[in-house]
């Protein structure tokens, strides 16, 4: 398999697998942190905005995958060194992640923000790191 095809498949697989894993983790997190109802017969709230978290999560992972197209630069001759290749694969996603965290948190770091940040980014970066180490073996 050519390196270009490997990188493109890595981007696709990372997006799909991390979207599924992050969504499952987010469902579990929302179920655990659900606000209990005051009365057992009270109907569940229909407008709790939890659906917004799922949409934000999927769009965030999609944007990380789009940013990861910078890894294709590692196919060019000037980007063949170890440091340059690492920068192509990780610099833009790390900068984008940092910007996302600062903008979403508004400068305030709380437990919910950190939890969502880890749910959104950790599976993506772990999978992306696995594919990067597999590329180095080629």
Secondary structure, DSSP 8 states (H G I E B T S, - for coil): --HHHHHHHHHHHHHHHHHHHHHHHHHHHHHHT----SSTTS---S---HHHHHHHHHHHHHHHHHHGGGGGGGGSGGG-SHHHHHHHHHHHHHHHHHHHHHHHHTT---HHHHHHHHHHHHHHHHHHHHHHHHHHH-
